Amino acid sequence: MKKILLKGGCLVTMDKTIGQLNIGDLLIENNKITDVAAQINTDDAKIIDAQGMIVMPGIVDSHIHTWQTGIRGIAGDWTMGQYLRGMHANLATGFKPDDIYLGNLAGALTQMNSGVTTLFDWSHNNPTPDHTDAAIDGLLESGIRAVFGHGSPKPDPKKGQKHFSEVPHPASEIKRLREGRLSQNDALVTLGMCILGPHYSTYEVTQKDLLLAREYNLLVSAHMSGGFNRLVPDGIYKMRDDKLLSPKLNIVHGNDLSDEELKILIDSGVKMTITPEVEIQMGFGDPITGRVMKFGGKPSVGVDVESNISGDMFNVMRMALQIQRMIDNRPFASERKAIEKLSISAIQALEWATINGAEMLGLDDKIGSLTPGKEADIILLRSTDFNLHPANNPINAIVFYANASNVDTVLIAGEIIKQNGKLLYSETSNVMEKLKKSGENILANSGNN
């Protein structure tokens, strides 16, 4: 039996029954956590010295379009309209399957290097099965845990074609994947669906897509809001009346949802994901993190697109927290009153990026906390680094000070992916060189697609 013992670290477990151990040990047997205690003695385990480390659950990136990794930096000044025209109507149409593969592989490696052990890959540039398979290949090769969210492209229709909002999700592809390479629910990479409705498709398409996801028992995710008029203004109410809302549905953004709509969603168990930095840049409106919590929801957070922001989830978590504090402090500032207490705590923000993300993905029985019986998705941060030391409060150190450079060790399902600050994937430099050429080719063909 394979055993790993993490020895002498500061354990931030995110398990309320265990709490925080300022100095503690954690035992892994095969792929699972079997014990968490102040001291664990065993003779037959590989020892990882965790002294001077903060040991915590791997971060969950609940929403990222990983295929865009190769064109980092092009959208830093883009509005949502510019993004839809520049990305989906233009650049996306020039991606070959190998570009998707490289984007997903390099993007997943970036995420793991930065402390993310699980991501929801919202993959909506897959015009052919070859593109889809290439995206899955990239995730599998990287070693990351992922839900591959099969989406659909959004190019401008050619003459005689329907607009993408009128085209149902390709049922044949979902069948192929669900009965083929992504048939297992307990694999590292599993299948989900990413749909357009009801904000970006007709209601008939929305119904068909949700019923398809239900047929195959899949998590299904949808963008809502984004600074544009909804195609189906009363879509939330229609979905409720048709009993299409469930805990298997994830809504991303949702900035313009009314309180009534938001309450309907949360009361139905729908999970909400916020991508704060992209939302404030592209004019979606205030992120709804606090509003979700007000109605009893558990927000999760994600990067969204690396074509315009960093893939560092520490930054996403921090920004989500401070933006919500700003929103909550506005009434006091407008009345020139001093605030007496901050509305959101650091531990709540850390929940968004760990256990809440796991719950959104339906994986909270496997990951999201350092709980015996769960799979060993764990990261170690060097608290002795200049920007963290002294880590007087480990939670605050993670949320307010940490970044990707502090990630020393990463384990996914008990496998060591990164150690002593270095990814163990052997072809990193080769992949990044190929990614550079891929991005250059895509950008060179911009405007010709």
C-alpha positions in Angstrom: 0.0 0.0 0.0 1.4 3.4 -1.0 1.6 5.8 1.9 2.6 9.5 2.1 2.9 11.3 5.4 2.9 15.1 5.5 4.8 16.0 8.7 4.7 19.1 10.8 2.8 21.5 8.7 0.2 24.1 9.6 -3.0 22.4 8.5 -5.9 24.6 7.2 -8.3 21.7 6.7 -11.6 23.6 5.7 -13.3 20.9 7.7 -15.3 22.5 10.5 -15.1 19.4 12.7 -11.3 19.3 12.5 -10.5 23.0 12.2 -7.0 24.3 12.0 -3.9 22.5 13.4 -1.0 25.0 13.8 1.3 22.0 13.7 0.0 18.7 12.5 0.4 15.6 10.3 -1.6 14.2 7.5 -1.5 10.6 6.3 -2.3 9.5 2.7 -2.9 5.9 1.8 -3.1 5.2 -1.9 -5.2 8.2 -3.2 -7.1 9.1 0.0 -6.5 11.0 3.2 -6.7 8.5 6.1 -5.8 10.5 9.1 -5.3 14.1 10.3 -3.8 14.7 13.7 -1.3 16.6 15.8 1.1 13.7 15.4 0.9 10.5 13.3 3.5 7.8 13.6 4.0 5.2 10.8 7.1 3.3 9.7 6.3 2.6 6.0 5.4 6.0 4.5 7.2 8.4 2.3 7.8 11.5 4.4 7.2 15.0 3.1 8.6 17.6 5.5 5.8 20.2 5.8 7.6 22.4 8.4 7.3 26.0 7.4 4.4 25.1 5.1 0.7 25.8 5.1 -1.1 22.6 4.1 -4.5 23.2 2.6 -7.0 21.6 0.1 -6.3 22.1 -3.5 -8.0 25.1 -5.0 -11.0 24.6 -7.3 -11.3 26.9 -10.3 -15.0 26.7 -11.0 -15.0 28.4 -14.4 -12.3 28.7 -17.0 -12.2 28.6 -20.8 -8.9 26.8 -20.9 -8.6 26.6 -24.7 -7.7 30.4 -24.7 -4.3 29.9 -22.9 -2.3 30.3 -26.1 -3.6 33.8 -26.8 -2.9 35.3 -23.4 -2.9 39.1 -23.1 -4.9 40.0 -26.2 -8.1 41.0 -24.4 -6.8 43.2 -21.6 -8.7 46.2 -23.0 -11.7 44.5 -24.4 -15.3 45.0 -23.6 -17.8 42.2 -23.8 -18.8 43.2 -27.3 -15.3 43.3 -28.4 -14.7 39.9 -26.8 -17.6 38.3 -28.6 -16.6 39.8 -32.0 -12.9 39.4 -31.6 -12.8 36.0 -29.9 -15.9 34.0 -30.9 -16.6 35.5 -34.4 -13.0 35.7 -35.4 -10.1 34.1 -33.5 -11.9 31.0 -32.3 -12.7 30.0 -35.8 -9.0 29.6 -36.6 -8.2 27.1 -33.9 -7.2 23.7 -35.1 -7.5 20.7 -32.8 -3.8 20.8 -31.9 -4.3 24.5 -30.8 -7.1 23.3 -28.4 -4.9 20.5 -27.2 -2.0 22.8 -26.4 -4.2 25.4 -24.8 -5.8 22.8 -22.5 -2.5 21.1 -21.6 -0.6 24.3 -20.9 -3.6 25.9 -19.2 -4.0 22.9 -16.9 -0.3 22.8 -16.1 -0.5 26.5 -15.3 -3.4 25.9 -13.0 -1.7 23.1 -11.1 1.5 25.1 -10.9 -0.6 27.8 -9.2 -2.2 25.5 -6.7 -5.4 24.5 -8.5 -6.1 20.8 -8.4 -9.6 20.9 -10.0 -11.1 23.0 -12.7 -14.3 23.2 -14.7 -13.2 23.5 -18.3 -15.9 25.4 -20.1 -15.0 24.2 -23.5 -17.0 26.1 -26.2 -14.7 26.1 -29.2 -15.3 22.6 -30.4 -16.7 22.7 -34.0 -15.7 19.1 -34.7 -15.2 15.9 -32.6 -11.5 16.2 -33.2 -11.5 19.5 -31.4 -13.4 18.0 -28.5 -11.1 15.0 -28.3 -8.0 17.3 -28.4 -9.3 19.3 -25.5 -9.9 16.1 -23.4 -6.4 14.8 -24.4 -4.8 18.0 -23.0 -6.6 17.6 -19.7 -5.8 13.9 -19.4 -2.1 14.4 -20.2 -1.7 17.1 -17.6 -2.9 15.0 -14.7 -5.4 17.6 -13.4 -8.8 16.8 -12.0 -11.4 18.3 -14.2 -15.0 18.4 -15.3 -14.8 18.8 -19.1 -17.8 21.0 -19.9 -18.8 20.3 -23.5 -20.0 23.5 -25.0 -20.8 24.8 -28.5 -19.0 27.5 -30.7 -20.5 30.9 -31.4 -19.3 32.0 -34.9 -21.3 34.3 -37.1 -23.7 32.1 -39.2 -22.9 31.6 -42.8 -25.5 32.1 -45.5 -28.3 29.6 -45.1 -27.2 28.6 -41.5 -29.2 29.2 -38.4 -27.9 31.5 -35.7 -26.2 29.6 -32.9 -28.9 30.6 -30.5 -31.4 28.4 -32.5 -29.2 25.3 -32.6 -29.6 22.7 -29.8 -26.6 21.1 -28.2 -25.3 18.2 -30.3 -26.9 15.1 -28.7 -24.7 12.7 -30.7 -21.5 14.2 -29.2 -22.8 13.9 -25.6 -23.8 10.3 -26.3 -20.4 9.6 -27.8 -18.5 11.0 -24.9 -20.8 9.7 -22.1 -20.8 6.2 -23.5 -17.1 6.4 -24.5 -14.0 8.0 -23.0 -15.8 10.0 -20.4 -18.2 7.4 -19.2 -16.8 7.0 -15.7 -18.1 9.2 -12.9 -15.1 8.5 -10.6 -12.3 9.3 -13.2 -10.1 12.3 -12.8 -11.7 13.9 -15.9 -15.5 13.6 -16.1 -18.1 15.0 -18.4 -20.4 18.0 -18.1 -22.4 20.2 -20.5 -22.2 23.9 -21.2 -25.3 25.4 -22.7 -26.4 28.8 -24.1 -29.8 29.3 -22.6 -31.8 31.0 -21.6 -29.9 34.2 -22.0 -28.2 33.3 -25.3 -30.5 30.8 -26.9 -34.2 30.4 -27.6 -36.3 28.8 -24.9 -37.0 25.7 -27.1 -33.2 25.2 -27.3 -32.8 25.7 -23.6 -35.4 23.0 -22.8 -33.8 20.5 -25.2 -30.4 21.1 -23.8 -31.4 20.8 -20.1 -33.3 17.6 -20.9 -30.3 16.2 -22.7 -28.1 16.9 -19.6 -30.8 15.2 -17.4 -30.9 12.2 -19.7 -27.2 11.6 -19.2 -27.1 12.7 -15.5 -24.7 15.5 -16.2 -23.8 18.8 -14.5 -24.8 21.6 -16.8 -23.5 25.1 -16.7 -24.9 28.3 -18.4 -23.7 31.9 -18.7 -26.2 34.5 -17.6 -25.8 38.3 -17.9 -23.0 39.9 -19.7 -24.2 43.4 -20.6 -26.6 42.3 -23.3 -30.4 41.8 -23.6 -31.6 38.4 -22.7 -33.1 36.3 -25.5 -35.6 34.9 -23.1 -36.3 37.6 -20.5 -38.5 35.4 -18.3 -36.3 32.3 -18.8 -35.8 31.7 -15.0 -39.5 31.6 -14.4 -40.1 29.3 -17.4 -37.4 26.9 -16.2 -38.9 26.9 -12.7 -42.4 26.2 -14.0 -41.1 23.4 -16.3 -39.2 21.9 -13.3 -35.8 22.3 -15.1 -34.0 23.9 -12.1 -31.9 21.5 -9.9 -28.6 21.2 -8.0 -27.1 19.8 -11.2 -27.4 23.3 -12.8 -24.6 25.9 -12.5 -25.1 29.6 -13.4 -22.0 31.7 -14.1 -22.1 35.5 -13.6 -25.8 36.4 -13.1 -25.0 40.0 -12.5 -28.3 41.3 -13.7 -30.5 38.7 -12.1 -33.2 40.2 -9.9 -33.4 39.3 -6.2 -36.6 37.3 -7.0 -34.8 35.4 -9.8 -31.8 34.7 -7.7 -33.9 33.4 -4.8 -35.8 31.1 -7.2 -32.5 29.7 -8.4 -30.9 29.2 -5.0 -34.0 27.8 -3.5 -33.9 25.2 -6.3 -30.4 24.2 -5.4 -28.8 25.9 -8.4 -25.1 26.7 -7.8 -23.7 30.1 -8.6 -20.2 30.9 -9.9 -18.6 34.4 -9.9 -15.7 35.5 -12.1 -15.1 39.0 -10.5 -12.2 40.4 -12.5 -13.7 39.7 -15.9 -17.1 40.8 -14.8 -16.0 44.2 -13.7 -13.8 44.7 -16.8 -16.4 43.8 -19.3 -19.2 45.8 -17.8 -21.4 43.0 -16.5 -22.3 44.9 -13.3 -21.4 44.3 -9.7 -20.4 40.7 -8.9 -23.2 39.0 -7.0 -21.1 37.1 -4.4 -22.8 38.8 -1.4 -26.3 38.6 -2.9 -25.9 34.8 -3.4 -24.9 34.5 0.3 -27.8 36.7 1.3 -30.2 34.1 -0.1 -28.4 31.1 1.4 -26.3 30.2 -1.6 -22.6 29.1 -1.5 -20.7 31.1 -4.2 -17.8 29.6 -6.1 -15.3 31.5 -8.1 -13.3 31.1 -11.3 -10.7 32.7 -13.6 -12.9 32.8 -16.7 -10.6 33.8 -19.5 -6.8 33.9 -19.5 -6.9 35.9 -22.7 -7.3 39.0 -20.5 -6.5 38.1 -16.9 -4.0 36.0 -14.9 -4.9 32.4 -14.2 -3.8 32.8 -10.5 -6.8 31.8 -8.4 -5.3 33.4 -5.3 -5.9 36.8 -7.1 -9.4 35.8 -8.1 -10.3 34.8 -4.5 -8.8 38.1 -3.2 -10.5 40.2 -5.7 -13.9 38.6 -5.1 -13.6 39.3 -1.4 -12.5 42.9 -1.7 -15.0 43.8 -4.4 -17.8 42.4 -2.2 -16.5 44.4 0.8 -16.5 47.5 -1.4 -20.1 46.9 -2.4 -21.1 46.4 1.2 -19.2 49.5 2.4 -20.8 51.8 -0.2 -23.8 52.9 1.9 -21.6 53.8 4.8 -19.2 55.8 2.5 -22.1 57.6 0.8 -23.4 58.7 4.2 -19.9 59.4 5.5 -20.2 56.9 8.3 -17.5 54.6 9.6 -18.1 50.9 9.2 -18.1 48.9 12.4 -17.5 45.4 11.0 -16.5 44.0 7.7 -19.3 42.1 5.9 -17.2 39.1 4.6 -14.4 37.3 6.3 -11.3 35.7 4.8 -12.4 32.2 5.7 -15.6 32.7 3.7 -13.5 33.7 0.7 -11.4 30.6 1.1 -14.5 28.5 1.2 -15.5 30.0 -2.2 -12.3 28.6 -3.8 -12.3 25.2 -2.0 -15.3 23.5 -0.5 -17.9 25.6 -2.3 -16.2 24.9 -5.7 -16.2 21.2 -4.9 -19.9 21.3 -4.0 -20.7 23.2 -7.2 -19.1 20.4 -9.2 -20.8 17.7 -7.2 -17.4 16.5 -5.8 -17.6 17.7 -2.2 -17.7 14.0 -1.1 -14.3 13.6 -2.7 -12.4 17.0 -2.5 -12.6 20.5 -1.0 -11.3 19.8 2.5 -8.7 17.8 4.3 -11.1 15.3 5.6 -10.2 11.6 6.2 -11.9 9.5 3.5 -11.6 12.2 0.8 -9.2 12.0 -2.0 -5.8 13.6 -1.4 -6.0 16.8 -3.5 -3.6 18.9 -1.4 -1.3 21.9 -1.8 1.6 23.1 0.4 2.5 26.8 0.5 5.9 28.0 1.7 5.0 30.3 4.6 8.7 31.2 4.9 8.7 33.1 1.6 9.3 36.8 1.7 5.7 37.8 0.9 4.1 35.4 3.4 6.5 35.4 6.4 5.6 35.7 9.2 2.3 34.0 8.6 0.7 35.1 11.8 -2.7 34.2 10.6 -2.6 31.3 8.1 -6.1 32.0 6.7 -5.2 35.6 6.1 -1.8 34.6 4.7 -3.5 32.5 2.0 -6.3 34.9 1.1 -4.4 38.3 1.2 -0.8 37.5 0.6 -0.3 34.2 -1.3 0.3 33.8 -5.0 1.3 31.1 -7.4 5.0 31.5 -6.6 4.4 30.3 -3.0 3.1 26.9 -4.1 5.7 24.3 -3.2 3.9 21.0 -3.5 0.8 19.8 -5.3 -0.9 16.4 -4.9 -3.9 15.2 -6.9 -5.5 11.9 -5.9 -2.4 11.2 -3.8 -0.1 11.6 -6.8 2.7 14.2 -6.4 2.3 16.7 -9.4 4.6 19.4 -8.1 7.4 19.2 -5.5 10.0 21.7 -4.3 8.4 24.4 -6.4 8.8 22.4 -9.7 6.1 20.7 -11.8 7.1 17.1 -12.4 5.7 17.1 -15.9 8.8 16.5 -18.0 7.9 18.3 -21.2 6.9 21.7 -19.9 9.4 23.8 -21.9 8.5 21.9 -25.1 4.8 22.4 -24.5 5.2 26.1 -23.9 7.3 26.6 -27.0 4.6 24.9 -29.1 2.0 27.0 -27.4 3.8 30.2 -28.3 3.9 29.1 -32.0 0.2 28.1 -31.8 -0.8 31.5 -30.5 1.3 33.3 -33.1 -0.4 31.4 -35.9 -3.9 32.1 -34.6 -3.2 35.8 -34.2 -1.5 36.0 -37.6 -4.7 34.6 -39.2 -6.9 37.1 -37.3 -9.4 38.7 -39.6 -9.1 36.0 -42.2 -11.5 33.6 -40.7 
